[in-house]
Amino acid sequence: MTLTKYEFKTLFDQHFDAIRNYIYYRSGDSDLATDLAQDVFLRLWEKQPDYHPKATVGLLYKMAGDEFISQYRRQKLELNYKNSLAFSMEEDVSPEEELEYKELQQRYEKALAGLPEKQRVVFLMSRMDGLKYHEIADRLSISVKAVEKRMKSALDDLKSKFKEK
């Protein structure tokens, strides 16, 4: 028997604060905890699992933990990317060269942001973290062929975006 609206509302009313607190204790960020808790309940509603009160509450906590870890990994990936873009300008660089560099950096960031998430994640894991395709495949639980396909698509998209300008 799938989850009804009434059962979902009851679950939400009884467990939302606890799930939010669980994420808050792990993250230390109340806004993030609220957002992730809402995402967890939304995902639960979309899944429409069979309703068994104790098992469903356990599923909520499992999903909350997974959602937190995913968010943490995304933030870590973004931080590594931003740190890798840190560029110490040499003193003998002309203002024109500095401006060109900044424009190129902005174009690169915009092009990267325009990639579909799956392609962007594979691209950044390869280029920023220096992971091999089989390591990326293991971490994302996908095949090496899928990694190759996403990487090829990402590179093709980036090339086409840079040729446009």
Secondary structure by P-SEA (a helix, b strand, c coil): ccccaaaaaaaaaacaaaaaaaaaaacccaaaaaaaaaaaaaaaaaacccccaaaaaaaaaaaaaaaaaaaaaaaaaaaaaaaaacccccccccaaaaaaaaaaaaaaaaaaaaccaaaaaaaaaaccccccaaaaaaaacccaaaaaaaaaaaaaaaaaaaaac
